[in-house]
Amino acid sequence: MTCHTVTDSPYGPLTLVADADGALCGLYMAGQRHRPPEENFGPRDDDLPCFAAAQEQLSAYFAGELKQFTLELALRGTPFQRGVWEQLTRIPCGETRTYGQLADALGNPQASRAVGLANGRNPVGIIVPCHRVIGSDGSLTGYGGGLDRKRRLLEFERGTALF
């Protein structure tokens, strides 16, 4: 059983989802690719402590005061996906890595395409910063929230743009 709440952001409303244990298991943008159907989010509950913590840290992030999230997450995926998502959390704010660099970090240099697929299935965007992954030529590629959002997030983190 899951429940959800919705919070505002400079990128529009964000749907936060918690599992039965009260851990954050989803953060979805409006129009996001691979966004589960609304009925999968469970009832709305604006009072969960994990939602308050996530909203506080997201507000600090968007204010430029937080660079690393410290929320309890319940990420559901294959062991490979969870490994990719763990690597994403190690990319410093304002920096990027390529799919190939992540594959190397996982000890599987031939897995850059699989890394891209796992990256695209990240259930907790922004907090698990899949927007920090770019193509081998430095281009912005595939972001479930849209390339414009990806560009804006990266510019914001680098201090080259404000919302």
C-alpha positions in Angstrom: 0.0 0.0 0.0 1.3 3.4 -1.0 0.2 6.9 -0.4 1.1 10.2 -2.0 1.2 14.0 -1.7 1.8 16.7 -4.2 4.2 19.6 -3.7 5.0 22.6 -5.9 8.4 23.2 -7.5 10.0 25.4 -10.1 9.3 22.5 -12.5 5.6 22.3 -11.7 3.9 19.9 -9.3 5.9 17.0 -8.0 4.1 13.8 -6.8 5.8 12.2 -3.8 5.0 8.6 -3.1 5.7 6.7 0.2 5.5 2.9 0.8 3.7 1.2 3.7 6.7 1.7 5.9 6.7 5.5 5.4 9.8 5.7 3.2 9.9 7.7 0.0 9.6 5.4 -3.0 8.7 7.9 -5.8 9.0 11.4 -7.0 7.3 12.1 -10.3 7.0 15.2 -12.5 3.9 16.0 -14.5 4.2 14.4 -17.9 7.2 12.3 -16.9 8.0 9.3 -19.0 7.5 6.0 -17.1 5.2 7.8 -14.6 2.9 5.2 -13.0 -0.8 5.7 -13.3 -2.3 8.0 -10.6 -4.3 5.1 -9.1 -1.0 3.4 -8.3 0.0 6.2 -5.9 -2.6 5.3 -3.3 -4.6 7.8 -1.3 -3.4 11.3 -0.7 -1.9 11.8 2.8 -0.2 15.2 3.4 0.9 14.4 6.9 3.6 11.7 6.6 6.9 12.6 8.1 8.8 11.4 5.0 6.8 13.9 2.9 7.6 16.8 5.3 11.3 15.8 5.2 11.3 15.6 1.4 9.5 18.9 1.0 11.9 20.6 3.4 15.0 19.2 1.5 13.5 20.0 -1.9 12.8 23.6 -0.8 16.4 23.9 0.4 17.7 22.4 -2.9 15.6 24.8 -5.0 16.8 27.7 -2.9 20.4 26.6 -3.6 21.1 25.7 0.0 21.2 21.9 -0.3 23.5 19.9 -2.6 23.0 16.4 -1.2 19.7 14.8 -0.2 19.7 12.7 3.0 16.2 11.1 2.8 15.3 7.5 3.6 14.4 5.9 0.3 12.8 2.6 -0.6 13.9 2.1 -4.2 12.3 -0.8 -5.9 14.1 -2.3 -8.9 16.4 -5.0 -10.0 19.8 -5.3 -8.3 21.4 -3.7 -11.4 18.9 -0.8 -11.4 19.5 -0.2 -7.7 23.3 -0.2 -8.4 22.9 2.4 -11.1 20.7 4.5 -8.8 23.3 4.3 -6.1 25.9 5.5 -8.5 23.7 8.4 -9.4 23.6 9.6 -5.8 27.4 9.8 -5.9 27.5 12.4 -8.7 28.2 15.7 -7.0 25.7 18.6 -7.5 26.7 20.6 -10.6 28.7 17.8 -12.2 27.8 15.2 -14.8 28.9 11.7 -15.7 28.4 9.8 -18.9 26.6 6.5 -19.2 29.9 4.9 -19.9 31.5 6.3 -16.8 28.7 4.9 -14.7 29.1 1.5 -16.4 32.8 1.6 -15.6 32.0 2.5 -11.9 29.8 -0.5 -11.8 32.6 -2.7 -13.1 30.8 -3.4 -16.3 32.2 -1.1 -19.0 30.1 -2.7 -21.8 26.8 -1.9 -19.9 26.4 1.8 -20.9 23.1 1.0 -22.8 21.8 -0.9 -19.8 22.8 1.9 -17.5 20.8 4.3 -19.7 17.7 2.1 -19.4 18.1 1.8 -15.6 18.7 5.6 -15.4 15.4 6.1 -17.3 13.5 4.0 -14.8 14.7 6.0 -11.7 11.6 6.3 -9.5 12.8 9.2 -7.5 13.9 11.9 -9.9 15.9 15.0 -8.7 16.6 13.4 -5.3 18.4 10.5 -7.2 19.9 12.8 -9.8 19.5 11.0 -13.1 19.5 14.4 -14.8 23.3 14.5 -14.2 23.9 11.8 -16.8 24.9 12.9 -20.3 25.9 11.3 -23.6 29.6 10.4 -24.3 29.9 13.5 -26.5 28.6 15.8 -23.8 25.1 16.1 -25.2 21.9 16.1 -23.2 20.2 12.8 -23.9 17.1 11.0 -22.6 15.5 12.4 -19.5 12.1 11.2 -18.4 11.2 14.7 -17.3 12.1 16.2 -20.7 15.3 17.6 -22.0 14.2 21.2 -21.2 13.9 20.3 -17.5 17.2 18.4 -17.6 18.9 21.4 -19.1 17.3 23.8 -16.6 18.3 21.5 -13.6 21.9 21.3 -14.8 22.1 25.1 -15.4 20.6 25.7 -12.0 23.1 23.4 -10.3 26.0 25.0 -12.1 24.8 28.4 -11.0 24.4 29.5 -14.6 20.6 30.0 -14.5 17.9 30.7 -11.9 14.3 29.5 -12.0 
